[in-house]
Every structure is written in structure tokens, then in C-alpha cells.
Amino acid sequence: MLHSHRNWLLALAAALFLGGCATTGQQGAAEVEKLHALFEDAWQQDLARSPTFASWLGDKRFNDQWGEFTPESLQAENEANRAILARLGEIDRDALPAEERLNYDLFKEEYEQRLESFEHRSYLIPINQRGGIQTTDEMLETLRFTELKDYEDWIKRLETFDTYMDQTIGILRLGIEAGRTQPRIINERILPQIEAQLVDSPEESGFYRPFKEIVADVPAAEQERLRREARQAIQDSVIPAFQRFAKFFREEYLPASRPAVGIGSTPNGKEYYAMLARHYTTTDLTPEEIHQIGLGEVARIRKEMDKIIRQVGFKGSFGEFLTFLRTDPQFYYKTPEELLEAYRALSKRIDPELVKLFGKLPRTPYGVIPIPDSIAPDTTTAYYMPPAGDGSRAGYYYVNLYKPETRPKYEMEALSIHEAVPGHHLQIALQQELGELPMFRRFGRYTAFVEGWGLYSESLGEDLGLYKDPYSKFGQLTYEMWRAVRLVVDTGMHYRGWTRQQAIDFFMENAAKTELDIINEIDRYIAWPGQALAYKIGELKIKELRKRAETELGDKFDIRAFHDTVLGSGALPLDILERNVDAWIAEIKAQS
């Protein structure tokens, strides 16, 4: 699973063209120039409007700002997006070369989705148990402090944090009025995260971390000044802001939480969920169609799991086998340290095998590190943080070490393939290194493609020398079942009106994941409607395309060339990916 402190920022559609224009004639060249000028203007607007996203990219120009988060600023942003679409409409698409028409179409689609999302007022729920203003200090993991100004910029952010907090509270109050809040079960998870920020002294705050060890290039006298000003800013701005937030959350927001878990229970909720399903899957599938696909996949994968159970000679029911996997000590490490060491060793075993399946590999490295203790109890088994856009930060595979007795060994191979290589890191790092693409495509995140690729990658385990242990193979099937179950429970809760317990029970009956993991997963789907649909829908499309290529090309099929084709244009909507693969198949056929 791809992760960042504000996931919606990763889908920003704006661009800076980094190549020369093709020879398209005078009219065509003029239209290309206008298109690139629009991309540049839109990109700069987004960076200025979203300073934390700019910081994540490594652009330090706005490192002293949080950005505005008020009804007025959101309305102004919506009008700016509408104006960008109007400018795009003035460009003669037919005069553009083919590659620029694709850029035009993808850019147009993104801005249309922004307008549609605004109409549904999705901004009224800016917080969940996996991220929000209560975990803002986690962005320090993406910042680099190398000179005096970096520290001064962070202090300026600390000094204005109270304003940022008050604006967020204002938006949450609007959400209460509109009947758009997180369900109570989610807000009960958020409250301890807020309370963890109520420290007794500034030095205990996570926001103070950069000042504990200041780089040697900053003179000692300046270091003392920075620490003094940071302590003051946290004392005067950050801690009081969290005190106000905790009071607001306990007395106003938590009591106003909606009782039903599904987004379908909110005003126009079913229409909103159908829009989210289209957005996350990049298809026109309805929630009901997706639900049925999920049921079919659950039945198919169950048959494969039954084969493994017979192979290992287990005598008992399917449910009893799942209980055995969840409870037998042989499947678990005893300490967080042992678990982390095992994850790191596994990742290094996979790395040298990649050349068997890929012609092109990313230059950017990745590391394996623990999920922060502050959110580990409330988040999933692992996630991936992409590298900085400017190359100043590697990619990171974050693993959950909380309660190692609930983190089974048989899941580790499939999980590492998905989050690191050849899953998220390989795909996203390669995409960010495609310098010929516009910036909005280098950093675009079509979830069905990104997560579909991660799930498809899990099926490559045998080719990488993994899944030799039948329990690890069962772990891979468990992960595939997990994503199939998602189709059923996500649509079940948000569209069909299922309860949280119904979703937990269905998950428990069909997958070997531990109960803690299952509950965390279900609560993630509750807080993030529709996102979980992307994985299986994307994987099924990639597998369909691979089967088509193998059938049509026969002995001319090259797995390395197929993978390079899938990844070679960055993340794409699934219909455009299909078009690219079909063109590659036709090209190979024409060569024979």
C-alpha cells in the first residue's frame, strides 16, 4: 500500500514539460506550446497551494508554510481548477501530436475529477486514524535538514501551526453541520493519537525532533537560538493547538460522529461512493458489479487454498486451519528486532533476482524501516513511502513491528514483493525517473495501476525463488484472497449497508490474516471508501493483458519486455494501459 501524510496530494495533476516539441507544423507547435504553458502554470499553482506536497517533492520554496485550509481558500481553488479546464478547452487537441493528446486527456480527466470531488464536499472529512493533522509531525520523515534555513523554516511552520489547527477545526465543524464525519468507530481510534500530542514539555513533542541533533554546519550559537525558538513555538502554538483540538474532538466531534460505518449513509452517499469506485478503479464498473467480481474471486482462490491444505496434510476444516495459522508459535517471531531483521534479509534476497523479469530497473534505492510507534497500533502491516522527487530521499518500505506475535512469517514474502520490489518501489521509482514525461505523469498515482501492479507482483514470487515453503505459498494466496475480500466488504459496507461486524466476519471466514490485522483493515476501508477496490481490479486487468500477450505471441512472448511495456509509461488508467499493451503485441507480430 502506498502511503503519505496526505494521500490525495499524490494524485495532483499538473505538469512541467521537460522535452523538446515534436515537429507538428506551425499550428501544432503553437498548440503544444500553449499546452505546456498551461501545465507549468497549473503545476506552480498546486505547489504554492499545497506547501506540504512541495516539501514532499523536495521543493523547499514553501517550507515555512502550511497552506490555507478554509472554505474560502477551497472555493478559490475550485474556481482556479475550473479556469484551468477552460484554458485547456481553448487548445486545439486535434492539432497536437499523439503523445501530447494523451497528456491533454489525462490532464483533463484529473481536473474534471477535482471538480466532481469538490461538488461532493470530500474536503469535509480531512482526518482518519491513518493520518491527519494529529500526525503532522510525521512529515519530518520526508524533510531534510542540511542548513540553517531548513530549521528556521520549520520554526516558522511551528509558529503558525495554531492557525492551521483552527482552520482544520473550522472545516470539521462544517462537516458536522453537513452530516459528513467519520463514523464513531474511526474517531475513537483518532482520539488517542490527539492525546499523544499533549506533552508536558516542548522537548517531548515529535515536532521538536530536528533540534535534538542539529547538523554540524550550523554554528553552536545559532544552534542554541534555534532550540530556544523551537521550544517557544511549540509551547505557544503547537501544544495549545492540540489542547483546543482535544477539547473540540471530545466535546463536539466525537459525539457528532455518524453511527453507520458506510459512506452510503451520508447525504448523497451512494452517488458519492459510485464516483469513488469509478475514480479508484479507472473503470465504469458499478459497486454491485464489483461486489459480484469479488464473490467470484473469493470462490476461485478458496479452491487454490484448499489444495495447499491437502498438500501439508492438515486434518480438519478450513476454519480450523486458519485458527492453526493464527495461533501456532512456529509462524511468529518473538521480538520486534527479530521481525525487522527478517524483513531486511528477505528484501535483499529478492533484489538480485529482478533481472530475470525486468529489462529496466530503477536507480533509486530503498530501505526497510519500522512504522512509527505513534501509529503502529492503528495502521496496517506495512506501507511504502516513495522517494523524493529531487532524489534527496530514498524510497522506504515501512513494516509494522507492533505485537510481532500477530505478524505471521508466511505473509512476509508476498508483503515484501508488494511494498518494495518488484512492487511499489520498482514501479514508482522507475516512473519518477522517466524524465521525458510531464511532471504530472511522473508523480501521478492511478490507484488501480499502482496497487494493481503491487498485487500482480505478488504472483511473481516463484520466478523470484520464493514461495518454496507451502505455508508461504498459502500466505500469497491469503494476500490475494485479502484483496478479493476487499471487493466484497468495501462495497458491502459503503453501498449495501453492511455493518462493521458483518465485514469482519466475512474476512475472518475467508482469510488467514490475524484478527488484529483484519480489524485494522476493515477500519481502513471504513475510513477510506473505495480505495480498496483498486487492487484486485487492477491486478485482474494486468493478468488479462499478460495472458492475451502470451496467447497471441506464443514463443515470441518475452516476460521482461512485457513488464517493461507495462511500466514504461508510468501509471495509467487501465483502458490506456490496455491500448499500450495491444500496440506492443501488434509491433512484435509485425516484426515476424
Secondary structure as UniProt FT lines:
FT   HELIX           7..11
FT   HELIX           25..49
FT   HELIX           51..57
FT   HELIX           60..62
FT   TURN            63..64
FT   HELIX           71..89
FT   HELIX           93..95
FT   HELIX           98..119
FT   TURN            120..121
FT   HELIX           122..124
FT   TURN            129..130
FT   HELIX           133..141
FT   HELIX           148..159
FT   HELIX           161..178
FT   HELIX           184..195
FT   TURN            196..197
FT   HELIX           202..204
FT   HELIX           206..211
FT   TURN            216..217
FT   HELIX           220..233
FT   HELIX           234..238
FT   HELIX           239..248
FT   HELIX           249..253
FT   TURN            254..256
FT   HELIX           263..265
FT   TURN            267..268
FT   HELIX           269..281
FT   HELIX           287..311
FT   TURN            312..313
FT   HELIX           318..327
FT   HELIX           329..331
FT   HELIX           336..350
FT   HELIX           351..356
FT   STRAND          366..370
FT   TURN            373..375
FT   HELIX           376..378
FT   STRAND          382..385
FT   TURN            389..390
FT   STRAND          395..399
FT   HELIX           404..406
FT   HELIX           409..411
FT   HELIX           412..419
FT   TURN            420..423
FT   HELIX           424..432
FT   TURN            435..436
FT   HELIX           439..442
FT   HELIX           447..458
FT   TURN            459..461
FT   HELIX           462..464
FT   HELIX           470..494
FT   HELIX           500..510
FT   HELIX           515..527
FT   TURN            529..530
FT   HELIX           531..533
FT   HELIX           534..553
FT   HELIX           554..556
FT   HELIX           559..567
FT   TURN            568..569
FT   HELIX           574..591
//
